[in-house]
Structure formats: C-alpha cells, structure tokens
Amino acid sequence: MMDFIKKILGKGEQETLKEILKGDVFLVDARSPDEFASGTVVGAVNIPLGLITDQLTRFDAKKRIVVFCRSGMRSAQAKGILEKAGYSGVVNGGAWQKVQSEIK
C-alpha cells in the first residue's frame, strides 16, 4: 500500500528533485488561479489541473517538466495526463513549498 501511495505522490522522484531543478525545467503549478496568486514557486506558470488537456501545446519541446500543487495529488494527476498524452520527463514535485525549498 505504501508503494502505491509513494507512486501516486511521486515520492521516489523527490530524492532527485533538487538535481532536476538545477537544470532547464518547465515549472507548472496545477492549482487554481486563486491558489497560485497566494504564492508559488518563482518562475512557475499556472496551468490548473482541469485545463492541462486544453493546453498541451504549452508542454511541447519541454525536456523536463515539474508539476506541483498544494499536496501532490493534483500534480500526480497532471503527471498522468501528460504522460498519457505522450510527454516524457515529467516529475511530480509534490507540494509547491517542497519544490520552492529545493530550489533555494
């Protein structure tokens, strides 16, 4: 059961998140615009989970994509949507505060 939860939340990727964030990465906040406005990771774009499929072209030519949200659940779903659409190099960063702390 814990492996399933870790997979959903992307915990296996958390170990390398700091290294991933050092490279050229497209940072995507999957929260609502109001949540995004209240604080986010520097350099991130806001593409709410419900709009990911409508905005897939924004992910074209991106080699590394880190999606995040409040807790990691929406970003896990966003990661699944992107992978199903054929994008690779997608990482679930989990909570936006975690991503922000790894950048510092």
Rosetta silent file (secondary structure, phi, psi, omega in degrees, C-alpha in Angstrom):
SEQUENCE: MMDFIKKILGKGEQETLKEILKGDVFLVDARSPDEFASGTVVGAVNIPLGLITDQLTRFDAKKRIVVFCRSGMRSAQAKGILEKAGYSGVVNGGAWQKVQSEIK
SCORE:     score description
SCORE:     0.000 S_00000001
   1 L     0.000  -41.463 -179.687    0.000    0.000    0.000 S_00000001
   2 H   -64.416  -35.802  177.724    2.800    2.452    0.829 S_00000001
   3 H   -62.706  -38.836  178.184    4.409    1.821   -2.569 S_00000001
   4 H   -63.314  -45.934  179.654    1.130    2.761   -4.213 S_00000001
   5 H   -63.627  -42.958  178.301    0.914    5.979   -2.178 S_00000001
   6 H   -61.578  -39.314  179.652    4.548    6.804   -2.929 S_00000001
   7 H   -65.903  -43.984  179.862    3.908    6.256   -6.630 S_00000001
   8 H   -62.032  -44.298 -177.751    0.825    8.491   -6.599 S_00000001
   9 H   -84.259   -7.760  178.891    2.645   11.262   -4.736 S_00000001
  10 L    73.554   27.816 -175.604    5.843   10.797   -6.692 S_00000001
  11 H   -62.835  -30.201  178.289    7.912   10.202   -3.553 S_00000001
  12 H   -64.601  -30.745  179.098   10.502    8.185   -5.458 S_00000001
  13 H   -78.339  -22.268 -177.427   11.204   11.265   -7.572 S_00000001
  14 H   -59.481  -30.104 -178.953   11.563   13.505   -4.528 S_00000001
  15 L   -62.360  -29.942 -177.340   15.024   12.068   -3.923 S_00000001
  16 L  -110.092    5.690 -176.900   16.299   13.599   -7.147 S_00000001
  17 H   -57.157  -43.126 -179.484   14.119   16.710   -7.258 S_00000001
  18 H   -57.706  -43.897  179.164   16.945   19.005   -6.151 S_00000001
  19 H   -67.896  -41.678  179.910   19.131   17.811   -9.036 S_00000001
  20 H   -60.385  -41.645 -176.546   16.293   18.027  -11.553 S_00000001
  21 H   -70.194  -13.681  177.256   15.568   21.609  -10.526 S_00000001
  22 L   -76.655  -19.349 -177.773   19.162   22.626  -11.257 S_00000001
  23 L   -93.713 -168.121  177.481   18.604   22.026  -14.963 S_00000001
  24 L   -78.814  108.393 -174.403   16.348   23.530  -17.598 S_00000001
  25 L  -134.886  142.041  176.306   12.901   22.707  -16.271 S_00000001
  26 E   -93.386  112.205 -177.227    9.354   23.849  -17.026 S_00000001
  27 E   -93.156  123.497 -176.049    7.696   24.523  -13.654 S_00000001
  28 E  -125.909  120.331  175.746    3.921   24.073  -13.637 S_00000001
  29 E   -92.629  115.639 -175.005    1.632   24.898  -10.716 S_00000001
  30 L   -90.620   11.788  179.912   -1.521   22.786  -11.142 S_00000001
  31 L   -83.696  176.318  178.568   -3.527   24.694   -8.515 S_00000001
  32 L   -69.099  160.076  176.896   -6.336   27.183   -9.125 S_00000001
  33 H   -56.908  -37.711  177.973   -5.523   30.758  -10.144 S_00000001
  34 H   -64.447  -42.559  177.535   -6.505   31.986   -6.658 S_00000001
  35 H   -64.382  -43.287  178.752   -4.154   29.487   -5.010 S_00000001
  36 H   -58.742  -43.123 -178.925   -1.413   30.430   -7.461 S_00000001
  37 H   -65.726  -24.113 -178.451   -1.877   34.130   -6.664 S_00000001
  38 L   -80.541   -8.540  178.748   -1.440   33.429   -2.955 S_00000001
  39 L   146.514  141.455 -179.309    2.109   32.140   -3.514 S_00000001
  40 L  -159.164 -175.497  178.274    4.023   29.814   -5.791 S_00000001
  41 L   -79.981  135.336  178.397    7.468   28.799   -6.969 S_00000001
  42 L   -58.174  129.187  178.752    9.468   31.564   -8.645 S_00000001
  43 L    89.999   -2.037 -178.395    9.368   31.091  -12.411 S_00000001
  44 L   -81.300  152.624  172.112    6.354   28.767  -12.398 S_00000001
  45 E  -107.507  151.076 -179.867    3.394   29.026  -14.743 S_00000001
  46 E   -99.054  111.979  172.332   -0.154   28.349  -13.609 S_00000001
  47 L  -129.155   94.314 -178.125   -1.961   25.655  -15.561 S_00000001
  48 L   -55.870  148.185 -176.845   -4.779   24.358  -13.334 S_00000001
  49 H   -47.754  -45.310 -177.441   -5.348   20.608  -13.418 S_00000001
  50 H   -66.109  -12.829 -178.733   -8.676   20.978  -15.223 S_00000001
  51 H  -108.145   -1.466 -176.702   -7.013   22.901  -18.063 S_00000001
  52 L   -55.571  -49.477 -176.405   -3.982   20.663  -18.661 S_00000001
  53 H   -65.837  -29.826  178.801   -5.532   18.764  -21.576 S_00000001
  54 H   -76.604  -15.877 -175.282   -6.676   22.011  -23.214 S_00000001
  55 H  -122.034   30.087 -177.709   -3.165   23.465  -23.011 S_00000001
  56 H   -58.422  -31.635 -178.550   -0.978   20.519  -24.015 S_00000001
  57 H   -63.451  -21.753  177.743    0.848   22.561  -26.654 S_00000001
  58 H   -67.120  -16.350 -178.678    2.424   24.613  -23.844 S_00000001
  59 H   -96.199   -8.195 -179.904    4.375   21.470  -22.948 S_00000001
  60 L   -59.087  142.163  177.120    5.757   20.864  -26.439 S_00000001
  61 L    66.405   11.117  176.229    9.560   20.876  -26.700 S_00000001
  62 L   -91.995  122.691 -178.038    9.943   20.813  -22.913 S_00000001
  63 L   -80.190  -38.167  178.401   12.544   18.222  -21.935 S_00000001
  64 L  -128.805  131.959 -179.799   11.845   18.317  -18.193 S_00000001
  65 E  -128.014  126.813  173.797    8.532   19.239  -16.615 S_00000001
  66 E  -115.216  117.404  176.899    7.952   19.520  -12.868 S_00000001
  67 E  -103.855  145.343  179.765    4.308   19.747  -11.847 S_00000001
  68 E  -151.313  169.806 -179.074    3.262   20.614   -8.313 S_00000001
  69 E  -156.009 -143.988  179.733    0.252   21.730   -6.309 S_00000001
  70 L   -82.641  -42.759 -174.932   -0.772   22.024   -2.656 S_00000001
  71 L  -124.973  -17.850 -176.455   -0.245   18.440   -1.557 S_00000001
  72 L   111.979   -9.917 -179.031    0.894   16.415   -4.562 S_00000001
  73 H   -75.322  -48.702  178.667   -2.433   14.882   -5.501 S_00000001
  74 H   -66.654  -36.639  178.869   -3.356   17.204   -8.367 S_00000001
  75 H   -67.904  -31.692  175.152    0.218   17.180   -9.622 S_00000001
  76 H   -64.372  -41.522  177.729    0.130   13.375   -9.652 S_00000001
  77 H   -66.555  -41.854  178.642   -2.981   13.548  -11.814 S_00000001
  78 H   -61.153  -42.687  178.238   -1.374   16.185  -14.042 S_00000001
  79 H   -58.947  -45.031  179.010    1.688   13.970  -14.460 S_00000001
  80 H   -61.623  -42.183  178.641   -0.552   11.087  -15.514 S_00000001
  81 H   -61.866  -46.138 -178.348   -2.398   13.246  -18.049 S_00000001
  82 H   -65.316  -42.975  179.150    0.860   14.484  -19.553 S_00000001
  83 H   -65.407  -39.559  178.371    2.401   11.013  -19.750 S_00000001
  84 H   -64.009  -30.793  178.737   -0.762    9.614  -21.316 S_00000001
  85 L   -81.433   -1.440  174.804   -0.536   12.397  -23.911 S_00000001
  86 L   102.260    4.284  178.867    2.988   11.250  -24.754 S_00000001
  87 L   -83.434  138.118  177.150    5.146   13.664  -22.767 S_00000001
  88 L  -116.051  171.750 -179.344    8.205   12.256  -21.048 S_00000001
  89 L    74.045   23.394 -179.089   10.474   13.781  -18.451 S_00000001
  90 E   -94.144  130.905 -179.073    7.509   14.680  -16.238 S_00000001
  91 E  -123.818  134.410  172.860    8.130   14.785  -12.495 S_00000001
  92 E   -84.927  106.792  179.541    5.586   15.156   -9.715 S_00000001
  93 E   -76.915  -12.358 -178.721    7.226   17.715   -7.445 S_00000001
  94 E    81.702 -136.792 -178.575    4.513   17.331   -4.806 S_00000001
  95 E   -71.633  143.388 -177.477    3.708   20.375   -2.703 S_00000001
  96 H   -61.972  -32.581  178.860    4.773   23.749   -4.076 S_00000001
  97 H   -65.849  -34.783  177.170    6.569   24.584   -0.820 S_00000001
  98 H   -64.150  -46.272  179.181    8.696   21.455   -1.249 S_00000001
  99 H   -61.291  -46.665 -179.607    9.677   22.498   -4.769 S_00000001
 100 H   -59.833  -41.753 -178.955   10.438   26.022   -3.585 S_00000001
 101 H   -68.160  -29.408  178.932   12.633   24.736   -0.733 S_00000001
 102 H   -75.606  -24.148  178.816   14.600   22.508   -3.126 S_00000001
 103 H   -76.020  -34.516 -176.780   15.353   25.475   -5.383 S_00000001
 104 L   -69.267    0.000    0.000   16.860   27.539   -2.565 S_00000001
